[in-house]
């Protein structure tokens, strides 16, 4: 049997930093969802680390509001424009 991989092929749980990196969102948004809001369940990992299941992370992201198109407003030309 070979040595274990440094990074897993299919992670089941991610740390807060890894989740923020995977979602490209600030760490504070994820930690606020865990500690302040309680909308994202998290579990204790080894050495007092916090782990978030990928399944829970995906279902949490699906609750984010969808982006909407902005209405196009034609800007007035400035009187000093050349």
HELIX and SHEET records of a PDB file:
HELIX    1   1 UNK A   16  UNK A   23  1                                   8    
HELIX    2   2 UNK A   27  UNK A   31  1                                   5    
HELIX    3   3 UNK A   32  UNK A   37  3                                   6    
HELIX    4   4 UNK A   46  UNK A   48  5                                   3    
HELIX    5   5 UNK A   54  UNK A   61  1                                   8    
SHEET    1   A 3 UNK A  13  UNK A  15  0                                        
SHEET    2   A 3 UNK A  50  UNK A  53 -1                                        
SHEET    3   A 3 UNK A  43  UNK A  44 -1                                        
END                                                                             
